[in-house]
Amino acid sequence: MTPEDLRTIYKVVLNNKDGEKIISDLEARFHFYGSTFSADPNETSYREGQRTVLLFIRSMLRDRKQLEDIISNE
């Protein structure tokens, strides 16, 4: 399976109303929009790991052109 095949599967499964509900729930639970900071550095690392999974999922739902534009603007 190629990376583009996998990207297509993510889009088929999650680019619909139910998929968006799932993503919204995950974002609310796993610090997508909030701080991952904790006084305990291990907890901060754990929370940041959760957030990273959501960033990956969101990146899989973007078109290749969108990702290239984001990277080139950094």
MODELLER restraints for C-alpha pairs under 7 A, 6 or more apart:
rsr = mdl.restraints
at = mdl.atoms
rsr.add(forms.Gaussian(group=physical.xy_distance, feature=features.Distance(at['CA:7:A'], at['CA:60:A']), mean=5.32, stdev=0.5))
rsr.add(forms.Gaussian(group=physical.xy_distance, feature=features.Distance(at['CA:7:A'], at['CA:61:A']), mean=6.81, stdev=0.5))
rsr.add(forms.Gaussian(group=physical.xy_distance, feature=features.Distance(at['CA:10:A'], at['CA:60:A']), mean=6.48, stdev=0.5))
rsr.add(forms.Gaussian(group=physical.xy_distance, feature=features.Distance(at['CA:10:A'], at['CA:61:A']), mean=6.46, stdev=0.5))
rsr.add(forms.Gaussian(group=physical.xy_distance, feature=features.Distance(at['CA:11:A'], at['CA:61:A']), mean=5.51, stdev=0.5))
rsr.add(forms.Gaussian(group=physical.xy_distance, feature=features.Distance(at['CA:13:A'], at['CA:19:A']), mean=6.63, stdev=0.5))
rsr.add(forms.Gaussian(group=physical.xy_distance, feature=features.Distance(at['CA:14:A'], at['CA:20:A']), mean=6.40, stdev=0.5))
rsr.add(forms.Gaussian(group=physical.xy_distance, feature=features.Distance(at['CA:27:A'], at['CA:54:A']), mean=6.94, stdev=0.5))
rsr.add(forms.Gaussian(group=physical.xy_distance, feature=features.Distance(at['CA:30:A'], at['CA:47:A']), mean=6.91, stdev=0.5))
rsr.add(forms.Gaussian(group=physical.xy_distance, feature=features.Distance(at['CA:30:A'], at['CA:50:A']), mean=5.70, stdev=0.5))
rsr.add(forms.Gaussian(group=physical.xy_distance, feature=features.Distance(at['CA:30:A'], at['CA:51:A']), mean=5.80, stdev=0.5))
rsr.add(forms.Gaussian(group=physical.xy_distance, feature=features.Distance(at['CA:31:A'], at['CA:47:A']), mean=6.93, stdev=0.5))
rsr.add(forms.Gaussian(group=physical.xy_distance, feature=features.Distance(at['CA:31:A'], at['CA:51:A']), mean=5.87, stdev=0.5))
rsr.add(forms.Gaussian(group=physical.xy_distance, feature=features.Distance(at['CA:32:A'], at['CA:51:A']), mean=5.42, stdev=0.5))
rsr.add(forms.Gaussian(group=physical.xy_distance, feature=features.Distance(at['CA:36:A'], at['CA:44:A']), mean=5.53, stdev=0.5))
rsr.add(forms.Gaussian(group=physical.xy_distance, feature=features.Distance(at['CA:36:A'], at['CA:47:A']), mean=5.41, stdev=0.5))
rsr.add(forms.Gaussian(group=physical.xy_distance, feature=features.Distance(at['CA:36:A'], at['CA:48:A']), mean=5.80, stdev=0.5))
rsr.add(forms.Gaussian(group=physical.xy_distance, feature=features.Distance(at['CA:37:A'], at['CA:44:A']), mean=5.04, stdev=0.5))
rsr.add(forms.Gaussian(group=physical.xy_distance, feature=features.Distance(at['CA:38:A'], at['CA:44:A']), mean=5.14, stdev=0.5))
